[in-house]
Amino acid sequence: MAKRNPVFLTIGLPVVLAGAMLATPAAAKKKIVVAGPPIEMSDAFRADVQAAETAIKARDASTANLRIAALNPTTDMEAYAAAGLRFEVAVLRRDIQAQRIALTDMFKTSSVPKADAPRLRFIAGYLSYMVANYTDAVAQLDYAKTLGYSGIDATMLRADIAMRKNKSKEARTYVQEALAQQKASGQPIPAAWYDRAISMAYQANDWDEVSSLYRERLEVYPSTPEWRSALTNYLAGQESDPQVQLDLYRLQAANGAMASERDYQTYAQLAEKTGNFAEAKAIIEAGRSAGKLTTSQATTAQLLKAVTPKATKDIAAMPALAKKAAAASDGKAALNAADGYFSLGQYPQAVEQYRLALSKGGVDQGHANARLGIALARSGDLAGGKTTLAQVTSGNWSNVAGFWSVWVDLQNRKSAQQGTAQTAS
């Protein structure tokens, strides 16, 4: 039977086995009083157990098997000890099926220590999973839970079993439970756990969850490649307002995560599509400077030729747009002016216009607040940016605000680290 490896699980198989528990050099009596029922084992049987344990410690599975085969258990404890030794040898040989059978033999006795029973039942569930006996795996996990075993590893194993049984909704529930357990424990969540949860949310077309999980992941694993992966995967999986997409490409650029010709080309095309001609021109030039775009690349060469004169006109028109915004009865003109300044990277002017647009009303609150928060943060007001971004709580703009909030958090973290370094020096 082929071995199976669960996505989330890395398990050792620590077991309190009979040899380790019972064999001590001075133990020659037939009855030893321990916490619980008396342990009954004959001197001859104990000697054979110790010999088998010696062979196991020497990683001599053949000799250990011969010693175990010679055992003739006559008491419940001796039967438990023999099964435990068979389990140890099976672990030594990496024989999953034999490990599971040995555990079953241990469970047939009444000598399994109560303190070890919950973990042993979980291990039984894991081993059944490994040989694709999912029905027994679930039964053993249920038994372990009734005995008080509620480890995150058990929750993750249930999720993996549910996925293998094509029960994706049930699997997502278990994954979410496991992530919550890990957070509550104060321990960092492994990247692979996030990846599995994101994959499930992706398959369910739950883009808010995809966004939320990626943002959590970036807080813990914020490298440049991770930013590119998160943003490109999120953008590739769902269709949203081009303005929303544009702000995520802007975030990718802000993180230095523009890594390919496609990144620059798509960003430039999106900027041109949304009427941000100067920004399209700037990103093409940046791509060429970075060596990701060449002057002979036809698509971007044609795009650059088309947007260059428009960019000049747009820049020249900004003062008139601001004047029109001030005189308008609602905030629409101010929002247009703000977006223009934002596209040009003139963030203080953009902040002024977004605030004007919001004060006059008649504009998309999510759009205005998300970009106001970004503009504040890009201007250096990280606290103000964070507060404003937190006001965007619904729709696709909330995901834009959420991703940019992570960027703000990381800028704050960098500032704190720099301050600590300067103080230390």
PyMOL commands that set and color helices and strands:
alter all, ss='L'
color gray80, all
select helices_A, chain A and resi 18-22+43-57+61-69+76-93+96-107+117-130+134-146+152-164+168-185+191-203+207-220+224-237+242-254+261-273+277-289+298-327+332-343+347-360+365-378+382-389+395-424
alter helices_A, ss='H'
color red, helices_A
select strands_A, chain A and resi 31-32+39-40
alter strands_A, ss='S'
color yellow, strands_A
deselect
rebuild
show_as cartoon
